[in-house]
Amino acid sequence: MYDVTDIADYIEEEFGQQRADRFQSNLKEQMQNLGQFSTAFPRTQEPVKKSL
């Protein structure tokens, strides 16, 4: 699994800062869309609590 900052650094090294900035902007937009989407479907059941 890669860290997003590692991916952005790689993109900047290979394709330039403009492309890396576009990647970060696109990622931010998609994360915001996912946040909005998550509220569209309320939870149907409570999470299971695990006992120790």
N, C-alpha and C positions, 0 to 999 in steps of 0.2 A: 504494500500500500504506500502511495506517495503522498507527501504533504503538498497542498495546493501551492504554497510558496516555492517549493522545489520545482513544480511544473511550470510556474510562471517564470522562474529564473531560467529554466531550460529553454522555454519559448523565446525569451529575450535574447539569450545567447545565440540561438539558432536562426531566429527570424526577425530580431530587432525589437526595440522598445515599443514601437507603435503596435505591433502585433500582440505583444505581451499585455499592453494596456487594454487592447480590445478583448483579449481573453478574460482579463479580470473584470471588465465591465459586463461582458456576457455572463460570466459566472455569478456576479452579484445580482444581475437581473433574474437569472434562473432561480437563485436561492430565494429571492423575494417572491417569485411566482409560486414556489413550493410552499412558502409560508402562508400565502393567501389560500392556496389549494387545501392545505391541512385543516383550515377552519370550515371548509365546505362540508366535511364529513365528520360529524361529532362522534365521539367514542360510543361504541355500542355496549361495552362492558368494562368493568373496572379491571385494572391490571392485577395480576395474581401476586399476592404478597408471599414472599418466600421466608420461611422461618429458619433461623440458624440452628 
